[in-house]
């Protein structure tokens, strides 16, 4: 009985160690992919910034429009 419990605990610890190692691997892969994505976005932004500038301008226009409507109702 005691041996079974000890073996079960050992198996559980091994499973947790394996899961921890796999989670760390996945986290590292995710960080690397995120860094590549950020580098690519930075490169594209420096090559052609106008779509980003236009998108920010349109977003600000809509925010101003909605904020103006809220104030006129009150």
NORPECOR-V713640 format. One record per residue. N is the residue number from 0. RES is the residue in one small letter. PHI is phi as a letter, one per 20 degrees, with the letter a starting at -180 (* if undefined). PSI is psi in whole degrees, -180 to 180 (NA if undefined). Layout:
[[N RES PHI PSI] [N RES PHI PSI]]
//
This chain:
[[0 x * -50] [1 x f -37] [2 x f -39] [3 x f -42] [4 x f -42] [5 x f -43] [6 x f -41] [7 x f -41] [8 x f -43] [9 x f -42] [10 x f -40] [11 x f -40] [12 x f -41] [13 x f -41] [14 x f -42] [15 x f -39] [16 x f -46] [17 x f -45] [18 x f -38] [19 x f -43] [20 x f -44] [21 x f -40] [22 x f -40] [23 x f -40] [24 x f -46] [25 x f -39] [26 x f -44] [27 x f -42] [28 x f -42] [29 x f -41] [30 x f -41] [31 x f -42] [32 x f -40] [33 x f -42] [34 x f -40] [35 x f -42] [36 x f -43] [37 x f -41] [38 x f -41] [39 x f -43] [40 x f -40] [41 x f -42] [42 x f -46] [43 x f -38] [44 x f -40] [45 x f -31] [46 x f -43] [47 x b 88] [48 x e -12] [49 x f -37] [50 x f -35] [51 x f -44] [52 x f -44] [53 x f -41] [54 x f -42] [55 x f -41] [56 x f -44] [57 x f -41] [58 x f -42] [59 x f -38] [60 x f -46] [61 x f -41] [62 x f -44] [63 x f -40] [64 x f -48] [65 x f -38] [66 x f -37] [67 x f -38] [68 x f -36] [69 x f -42] [70 x f -37] [71 x f -24] [72 x f -30] [73 x e NA]]
//
